[in-house]
Amino acid sequence: MPDEELVLVRRVYVTPERWDSPQAEAREVGDPELWCISCCSQYPHVPFDEDEEAATD
């Protein structure tokens, strides 16, 4: 994938488990964002599926 290509994704926030909270958590948040390949390779995200989004509306 060329560096100048942008991908529509939804950001994922990850909360690692701790000694006082043994459950890790990952949740999708916010509106879809355009990310470059560098960001996609380093940060948690899920590809945005417009068809799936339309089905939940």
Residue, then its C-alpha position, 0 to 999 in steps of 0.5 A: m500500500p503506498d504511503e499516500e493512500l488513506v484508509l477509513v478506520r474507526r479508532v480503538y482504545v485499549t485498556p490493559e488489565r491491571w492488578d486490581s482490574p483483571q479484565a482488559e478492554a478494547r472499545e471502538v470510539g468516535d467517528p470514522e477517520l482517515w489514517c495513513i499506512s504508518c498510523c494503521s501499522q502502529y495504532p489499534h483500529v478496525p477498518f470502517d465498513e460503510d455497509e455494516e454501519a448502514a445496517t445498524d442505523 
